[in-house]
């Protein structure tokens, strides 16, 4: 009976430790996925803001003339 008791506590402790490791890996993967989603969502907004701030549009005199 004592051997079963020790085996139970050993398996219980091991299962808690393995669960903690798996959960920590899951949280890290979730952070990475959330970071990628936020970057992809904010990239167009940042692009539009930068495009409006930084002048770089061509003026009418820069256009090529039409062929006659």
One Martini backbone bead per residue (centre of mass of N, CA, C, O) as a GRO file, in nm:
protein
   68
    1UNK     BB    1   0.056   0.064  -0.019
    2UNK     BB    2   0.301   0.258  -0.005
    3UNK     BB    3   0.382   0.235  -0.303
    4UNK     BB    4   0.120   0.359  -0.417
    5UNK     BB    5   0.147   0.633  -0.276
    6UNK     BB    6   0.415   0.718  -0.407
    7UNK     BB    7   0.325   0.687  -0.699
    8UNK     BB    8   0.101   0.895  -0.695
    9UNK     BB    9   0.276   1.146  -0.615
   10UNK     BB   10   0.470   1.125  -0.850
   11UNK     BB   11   0.259   1.148  -1.081
   12UNK     BB   12   0.133   1.414  -0.985
   13UNK     BB   13   0.391   1.588  -1.000
   14UNK     BB   14   0.457   1.530  -1.297
   15UNK     BB   15   0.189   1.636  -1.419
   16UNK     BB   16   0.222   1.927  -1.320
   17UNK     BB   17   0.492   1.990  -1.457
   18UNK     BB   18   0.407   1.925  -1.749
   19UNK     BB   19   0.171   2.125  -1.757
   20UNK     BB   20   0.338   2.382  -1.711
   21UNK     BB   21   0.511   2.355  -1.966
   22UNK     BB   22   0.282   2.349  -2.174
   23UNK     BB   23   0.155   2.622  -2.094
   24UNK     BB   24   0.405   2.797  -2.149
   25UNK     BB   25   0.421   2.730  -2.452
   26UNK     BB   26   0.136   2.829  -2.522
   27UNK     BB   27   0.177   3.124  -2.434
   28UNK     BB   28   0.410   3.188  -2.626
   29UNK     BB   29   0.255   3.123  -2.887
   30UNK     BB   30   0.029   3.330  -2.834
   31UNK     BB   31   0.209   3.581  -2.837
   32UNK     BB   32   0.312   3.550  -3.125
   33UNK     BB   33   0.038   3.555  -3.268
   34UNK     BB   34  -0.054   3.829  -3.156
   35UNK     BB   35   0.178   3.993  -3.275
   36UNK     BB   36   0.120   3.930  -3.573
   37UNK     BB   37  -0.168   4.040  -3.582
   38UNK     BB   38  -0.099   4.332  -3.496
   39UNK     BB   39   0.096   4.395  -3.724
   40UNK     BB   40  -0.107   4.339  -3.959
   41UNK     BB   41  -0.319   4.554  -3.858
   42UNK     BB   42  -0.113   4.817  -3.836
   43UNK     BB   43   0.034   4.855  -4.109
   44UNK     BB   44  -0.178   5.019  -4.278
   45UNK     BB   45  -0.197   5.260  -4.084
   46UNK     BB   46   0.100   5.342  -4.090
   47UNK     BB   47   0.117   5.382  -4.394
   48UNK     BB   48  -0.092   5.610  -4.418
   49UNK     BB   49   0.045   5.807  -4.227
   50UNK     BB   50   0.320   5.822  -4.375
   51UNK     BB   51   0.207   5.911  -4.652
   52UNK     BB   52   0.090   6.186  -4.537
   53UNK     BB   53   0.362   6.302  -4.418
   54UNK     BB   54   0.531   6.212  -4.660
   55UNK     BB   55   0.662   6.356  -4.925
   56UNK     BB   56   0.614   6.197  -5.281
   57UNK     BB   57   0.465   6.332  -5.494
   58UNK     BB   58   0.390   6.393  -5.806
   59UNK     BB   59   0.387   6.626  -6.034
   60UNK     BB   60   0.269   6.744  -6.331
   61UNK     BB   61   0.568   6.795  -6.454
   62UNK     BB   62   0.660   6.479  -6.425
   63UNK     BB   63   0.506   6.396  -6.652
   64UNK     BB   64   0.449   6.247  -6.932
   65UNK     BB   65   0.408   6.292  -7.245
   66UNK     BB   66   0.216   6.278  -7.512
   67UNK     BB   67   0.160   6.132  -7.805
   68UNK     BB   68   0.112   6.262  -8.153
   0.00000   0.00000   0.00000
